[in-house]
Amino acid sequence: MNYGQTFREIRENKGYTLKEVSEGIVSVSFLSKFERGESEISIQNIHALLDRLKVTFEEFLFFHNNNQPSELEAFFNRAHEYYLKRDLQSLQKMHDEQMALWEKYKVKPYRCQAVILKIYENIISDKMIDEERDGLKELIDYLFNVEVWTLYELRLYSKTILVLDEKMIETLSKTAYKKSKQYQGLPKIRETVNNILLNTIIYLIGPVNQPKKLVNEQSIQYFFEMVEGNCLETDLLLKTNIIQLKGMYEVKKGNREAGLKMVDRAIEVFKDLQAPHLAKDAERYSNLMLKYR
């Protein structure tokens, strides 16, 4: 893949048109030729174009050097697969590979990806994450410093949420929503943002075995409003998930009868939509919550 093709993948992934990126820097036709590999480009112009995409030149090289967006998706999928299989050896191998790339190139995404792998390793091994030693602080700093979040940053955060405290989750989930807002018209980005918001609500409601944990009602309502505002008319599964969580929230607050009616309704809708796994998950969550009340 040439540099122009890499640039096009990043541009399209961020939701920019040729005109939006090129205006005031190069002509639309010139940028189109560059993306097709039919024209070279000056260092000055490529830096200006990347700046408009909110991508550093180092990050651009990271994507180009065998880490294009499609391959990054493969990275996350492979890491998650090893995590589900509890394959520590494969996770450690991937971690060492990312750390070697980080030490060689000093490009931050390599370090961030190593952190994700370390998180998976420590969860499987039942170990605590050390923010300094394991690089979690560096990953959090990276997320706060990125001006615009695309699918990559959202994926990083969605994996990191497993080990963060409540205050940091609230802050970063709000950041994720705000910094990706201009791209939420893209289906993958909107879906990932909505999953982050749902997981944040679940976290704020609290563990099922801690029924007396105080909940921050203002924060929970805030995230419900965000995910509902981001919900399309056709997002039936998302709407049903929201009903389920609202029901569990009512149960947590002590409104058991009203909450259970909402949960039961969500379970029936999941079944009607032929989503049996979601229905079973909702039933399991409901039963656990009631067990500890």
Summary of the structure (lengths in Angstrom):
residues: 293
radius of gyration: 21.4
end to end distance: 57.3
largest distance: 67.2
contacts: 883
relative contact order: 0.06
helix: 74%
strand: 0%
